[in-house]
Amino acid sequence: MRVVLVALPGSGKTTIMNYIREKLPDVKIVNFGDIMFELAKKKFGIQHRDEMRKRIPVEEYRRLQEEAAEYIASMPGDVIVDTHASIKIGGGYYPGLPDRVAAKLKPDAIVLIEYDPQEIIKRRAGDPTRARDVESEEEVEMHQMANRYYAFAAASAAESVVHIINFRGRPQKRPFEHTEIAGEYVIKLILGARGQTRQTSPS
């Protein structure tokens, strides 16, 4: 099974994927941008991800996206793809999974995780390792809505299912509760495709 996992930056997506990896070590977790970067290094001699959009012509960049999608689609076993449904550029939104890319990636499911905007802002402020633009709650929510629209568009092109895990109005009762809920949801999707059931649930 191929699952695309989508959430805004600062949503704790990496923590969720680490949780899934711990519970299902045989699942492959790949970052779409990392695959593109590795291909770009071989084809164009790119040394840093920041160089990709600057040095690679637009048409070649688009072809690189498609090659990354084809590579991931060819991977055997269960795969979780870390990518973006939409990318904020110059005050607008650019599709992270254009139709041509989604159709080649062929995900079985796109899982979209959404939070209260103030929760995302709080998490971003608490992460000293990343320098992100400060956004208002309205801007964060608008980006989450853009993600939702683009996720449905990608699902239409790929003929896949969209799952939405909505944590709005659901504050955590304990640390990492949202991580476990989202992680268990994805795990159940994968085990369901294998014809298995989850034997345990998070405490």
Buried (B, 14 or more C-beta within 10 A) or exposed (E): BBBBBBBBBBBBBEBBBBBBBEBBEEBBBBBBBEBBBEBBBEEBEBEEEEBBEEBBEEEBBBBBBBBBBEBBBEEEEBBBBBBBBBBBEEEEBEBBBBEBBBBBBBBBBBBBBBBBBEBBBEBBEEEEEEEEEEBEEEBBBBBBEBBBEBBBBBBEBBEBEBBBBEBEEBEEEEEBBBBBBBBBBBBBBBBEBEEEEEEEEEE
